[in-house]
Amino acid sequence: MTNTIKVKRLDLQHPEAPGNKYFKLKYNLIKAQEKSADRIVTVGGPFSNHLHATASACQKAGIPCVGLVHGSRPQRLSPTLNDCEAWGMELVFIEREWFALRNSESFKQWVHEEYRFCHFIPEGGSNFLGINGCMEILDDEDKDADVIAVSVGTGTTLAGILLSAKQGQRILAFPALKDESLPARLQQQLLWALFDEELAQELSKRVEWIWDYTFGGFAKCPPELQSFMHQKAQAGLPLDRVYTAKMMFGLEDFLKQGKLASAESILAIHTGGLQGNRPVGE
């Protein structure tokens, strides 16, 4: 029996926030409305899929939003940030040193001091509400797969999938960069959902971290990966260069090396992010 890879095309779902971003934002938007927040404030880089999805979703929901973007405002905005401004997001550029503290309590405190009645969403939607949304990514049919493969940025999508996957399913995590803090961050996110440190530790052990396909990090897309993306696009499967292309390349390489049993059914989660492929100036 030959392996088959089924791709779950989240990029084709929920046009206001395609990919995994819809799931991360779903309950954050609900919470913002429930507490009558005057705006949503969030964080990201100049090509951030999260900022892009947040701006689009907030425009459709009629909620003002602020994007805290790292670095100085460039003379020419990225296509991502152009869209964000066009959809009404206020872009606030912050010093790189301060942006580096974006996951700290002091940064969150500063946000709530600056934007007193806001609802703050951490970078990538990586909070308890984001995890709850990502637990809805898998449907009953997906839970029949032997292997689930997912690309990893903040780890929020991975946490949601891990919490909702069936016992015995192999979970392959393909990080977009070699960030050794990711396993610990995943465990912390599981703790937010489980409130049990021992259980979070045990669940995190189910993840098989695949570190060999980062291609140098977020901004790197060498010719080998570009060629692979072109081949897949020609075959009707567009991939983004930061996340899904690396995952699919690695997954197919695993198959070639015989690292997955021939009887296994494989589900690859396409998390979207295609808008980030656009070059500056488009």
C-alpha positions as CSV (number, residue, x, y, z in Angstrom):
1,M,0.0,0.0,0.0
2,T,1.3,3.4,-0.9
3,N,1.1,6.5,1.3
4,T,-1.5,9.1,0.6
5,I,-1.3,12.7,1.8
6,K,-4.6,14.4,2.3
7,V,-4.2,18.2,2.6
8,K,-6.8,20.0,4.7
9,R,-7.1,23.3,2.9
10,L,-7.8,25.9,5.6
11,D,-6.6,28.5,3.1
12,L,-9.9,28.0,1.3
13,Q,-12.1,28.5,4.4
14,H,-13.4,31.7,5.9
15,P,-12.3,34.4,3.5
16,E,-12.3,37.1,6.2
17,A,-9.4,35.3,7.9
18,P,-8.3,32.4,5.8
19,G,-6.2,29.5,7.1
20,N,-5.7,28.9,10.8
21,K,-6.2,32.6,11.6
22,Y,-10.0,32.3,11.6
23,F,-9.8,29.7,14.4
24,K,-7.3,31.8,16.4
25,L,-9.5,34.9,16.1
26,K,-12.9,33.4,16.5
27,Y,-13.2,33.5,20.3
28,N,-11.0,36.6,20.6
29,L,-13.5,38.5,18.6
30,I,-16.4,37.2,20.6
31,K,-14.6,38.1,23.9
32,A,-13.9,41.6,22.6
33,Q,-17.6,42.1,21.8
34,E,-18.7,40.6,25.1
35,K,-16.6,42.9,27.2
36,S,-17.4,45.9,25.0
37,A,-13.8,46.6,24.2
38,D,-13.3,49.8,22.2
39,R,-10.7,48.2,20.0
40,I,-8.5,45.1,19.4
41,V,-4.8,45.6,19.7
42,T,-2.4,43.0,18.4
43,V,1.2,42.5,17.4
44,G,3.1,41.4,14.2
45,G,5.8,41.9,11.6
46,P,5.4,43.7,8.3
47,F,4.4,40.5,6.5
48,S,2.3,39.1,9.4
49,N,-0.6,36.8,8.3
50,H,-2.0,37.4,11.8
51,L,-2.1,41.2,11.4
52,H,-3.6,40.7,7.9
53,A,-6.4,38.4,9.1
54,T,-7.1,40.6,12.2
55,A,-7.5,43.7,10.1
56,S,-9.9,41.9,7.7
57,A,-11.9,40.2,10.4
58,C,-12.2,43.4,12.4
59,Q,-13.4,45.4,9.4
60,K,-16.1,42.9,8.8
61,A,-17.1,42.8,12.4
62,G,-17.0,46.6,12.8
63,I,-14.4,46.6,15.5
64,P,-11.6,49.2,15.4
65,C,-8.1,47.6,15.6
66,V,-4.5,48.6,16.2
67,G,-1.5,46.7,14.8
68,L,1.8,47.1,16.7
69,V,4.5,46.5,14.1
70,H,8.1,46.0,14.8
71,G,10.6,48.5,13.4
72,S,10.3,51.9,11.9
73,R,7.7,52.8,9.3
74,P,9.3,52.2,5.9
75,Q,8.9,54.5,2.9
76,R,7.0,51.7,1.1
77,L,4.7,49.4,3.1
78,S,4.6,45.7,2.5
79,P,1.5,44.5,0.6
80,T,0.3,43.0,4.0
81,L,0.4,46.3,5.8
82,N,-1.1,48.2,2.8
83,D,-4.1,45.9,3.1
84,C,-4.2,46.4,6.9
85,E,-4.4,50.1,6.5
86,A,-6.9,49.9,3.7
87,W,-9.2,47.9,6.0
88,G,-8.9,50.5,8.8
89,M,-6.2,49.1,11.0
90,E,-4.1,51.7,12.8
91,L,-0.5,50.8,12.4
92,V,1.8,51.8,15.2
93,F,5.5,51.0,14.7
94,I,7.5,50.3,17.8
95,E,11.2,50.0,18.6
96,R,12.8,46.7,17.9
97,E,14.1,46.4,21.5
98,W,10.5,46.9,22.8
99,F,9.1,44.6,20.2
100,A,11.4,41.9,21.4
101,L,9.6,42.0,24.8
102,R,6.2,41.5,23.1
103,N,5.5,38.2,25.0
104,S,6.4,39.7,28.4
105,E,4.0,40.9,31.1
106,S,5.5,44.3,31.0
107,F,4.6,44.7,27.3
108,K,1.0,43.6,28.0
109,Q,0.8,46.1,30.9
110,W,2.1,48.8,28.6
111,V,-0.6,47.9,26.0
112,H,-3.4,48.2,28.5
113,E,-2.0,51.5,29.8
114,E,-1.9,52.9,26.3
115,Y,-5.2,51.4,25.1
116,R,-7.2,51.2,28.3
117,F,-10.4,49.6,27.1
118,C,-8.9,47.3,24.4
119,H,-8.9,43.6,24.0
120,F,-5.2,42.5,23.5
121,I,-4.4,39.5,21.3
122,P,-0.8,38.3,21.5
123,E,1.3,37.8,18.4
124,G,-0.1,34.9,16.3
125,G,-3.3,34.7,18.4
126,S,-1.3,32.7,21.0
127,N,-3.6,32.8,24.0
128,F,-6.2,30.6,25.6
129,L,-9.0,31.8,23.3
130,G,-6.8,31.1,20.3
131,I,-6.1,27.6,21.4
132,N,-9.8,27.0,22.0
133,G,-10.5,28.0,18.4
134,C,-7.7,25.8,17.0
135,M,-9.3,22.8,18.8
136,E,-12.0,23.1,16.2
137,I,-9.7,22.6,13.2
138,L,-10.0,18.8,13.1
139,D,-13.3,17.3,12.2
140,D,-14.4,13.7,12.7
141,E,-13.0,12.5,9.4
142,D,-9.6,14.0,10.1
143,K,-9.4,12.1,13.4
144,D,-9.2,8.9,11.3
145,A,-5.8,9.8,10.0
146,D,-2.8,7.9,11.3
147,V,-0.5,10.9,11.0
148,I,-1.2,14.7,11.3
149,A,1.4,17.1,10.1
150,V,1.3,20.8,10.9
151,S,3.7,23.7,10.5
152,V,4.6,25.7,13.6
153,G,5.1,29.4,14.3
154,T,3.9,30.2,17.8
155,G,2.7,26.7,18.6
156,T,-1.0,27.7,19.1
157,T,-2.3,25.7,16.2
158,L,-0.3,22.7,17.2
159,A,-1.6,23.0,20.8
160,G,-5.2,23.0,19.5
161,I,-4.7,20.0,17.3
162,L,-2.9,18.1,20.0
163,L,-5.7,18.7,22.4
164,S,-8.3,17.5,19.9
165,A,-6.5,14.7,18.2
166,K,-7.4,11.1,19.0
167,Q,-5.1,9.0,21.2
168,G,-2.6,7.1,19.0
169,Q,-2.4,9.7,16.2
170,R,1.1,10.7,15.4
171,I,1.6,14.4,15.4
172,L,4.5,15.8,13.3
173,A,5.5,19.4,14.0
174,F,7.5,21.2,11.3
175,P,8.8,24.5,12.8
176,A,9.3,27.4,10.5
177,L,12.6,28.3,12.2
178,K,15.0,26.6,14.7
179,D,13.6,28.0,17.9
180,E,14.6,25.8,20.8
181,S,12.0,27.4,23.0
182,L,9.1,26.1,21.0
183,P,8.6,22.8,23.0
184,A,8.5,24.7,26.2
185,R,6.1,27.3,24.8
186,L,3.9,24.5,23.5
187,Q,3.8,23.0,27.0
188,Q,2.9,26.3,28.5
189,Q,0.0,26.7,26.1
190,L,-1.2,23.2,26.9
191,L,-1.1,24.2,30.6
192,W,-3.4,27.2,29.8
193,A,-6.0,24.8,28.5
194,L,-5.5,21.9,30.9
195,F,-4.6,23.5,34.2
196,D,-2.5,20.4,35.0
197,E,1.3,20.6,34.6
198,E,1.8,16.9,34.6
199,L,-0.9,16.3,32.0
200,A,0.6,19.1,29.8
201,Q,4.0,17.5,30.0
202,E,2.6,14.1,29.0
203,L,0.6,15.4,26.1
204,S,3.5,17.5,24.8
205,K,5.6,14.3,24.5
206,R,3.3,13.1,21.7
207,V,4.7,15.7,19.4
208,E,7.5,14.6,17.0
209,W,9.5,17.8,16.3
210,I,11.0,17.8,12.8
211,W,13.8,20.4,12.8
212,D,15.5,19.7,9.4
213,Y,13.3,21.7,7.1
214,T,13.5,25.3,8.3
215,F,15.6,26.4,5.3
216,G,17.3,29.0,7.4
217,G,14.3,30.7,9.0
218,F,11.3,32.9,8.3
219,A,12.8,35.1,5.6
220,K,14.6,32.3,3.8
221,C,13.3,30.6,0.6
222,P,16.3,29.1,-1.3
223,P,16.0,27.9,-4.9
224,E,15.2,24.3,-3.9
225,L,12.2,25.4,-1.9
226,Q,11.1,27.9,-4.6
227,S,11.2,25.1,-7.2
228,F,9.2,22.9,-5.0
229,M,6.5,25.6,-4.5
230,H,6.3,26.1,-8.2
231,Q,5.8,22.4,-8.8
232,K,3.0,22.3,-6.3
233,A,1.4,25.4,-7.6
234,Q,1.4,23.9,-11.1
235,A,-0.3,20.9,-9.6
236,G,-3.0,23.0,-8.0
237,L,-1.6,23.3,-4.5
238,P,-0.3,26.8,-3.7
239,L,1.9,27.0,-0.6
240,D,3.3,29.8,1.4
241,R,7.1,30.1,1.7
242,V,7.2,30.6,5.5
243,Y,5.2,27.6,6.7
244,T,3.3,25.2,4.5
245,A,6.0,24.8,1.8
246,K,8.5,23.8,4.4
247,M,6.1,21.3,5.9
248,M,5.1,19.7,2.6
249,F,8.7,19.5,1.5
250,G,9.7,17.8,4.7
251,L,6.7,15.5,4.7
252,E,7.4,14.3,1.1
253,D,11.1,13.9,2.0
254,F,10.1,11.7,4.9
255,L,8.1,9.5,2.6
256,K,11.0,9.2,0.2
257,Q,13.2,8.1,3.1
258,G,10.7,5.5,4.2
259,K,10.2,7.2,7.6
260,L,6.5,6.7,7.5
261,A,5.0,3.2,7.3
262,S,3.4,2.5,3.9
263,A,0.0,1.7,5.5
264,E,-0.3,5.1,7.3
265,S,-2.8,7.7,6.1
266,I,-1.4,11.3,6.4
267,L,-3.2,14.5,7.0
268,A,-1.3,17.7,6.3
269,I,-2.8,21.0,7.6
270,H,-2.6,23.8,5.1
271,T,-2.6,26.8,7.5
272,G,-2.9,29.5,4.7
273,G,-0.6,32.5,4.6
274,L,-0.5,32.8,0.8
275,Q,-0.9,36.6,1.0
276,G,2.6,36.7,2.5
277,N,4.1,35.5,-0.8
278,R,3.6,38.9,-2.4
279,P,6.7,41.0,-2.9
280,V,7.0,44.6,-1.8
281,G,5.6,46.8,-4.5
282,E,2.8,44.6,-5.5
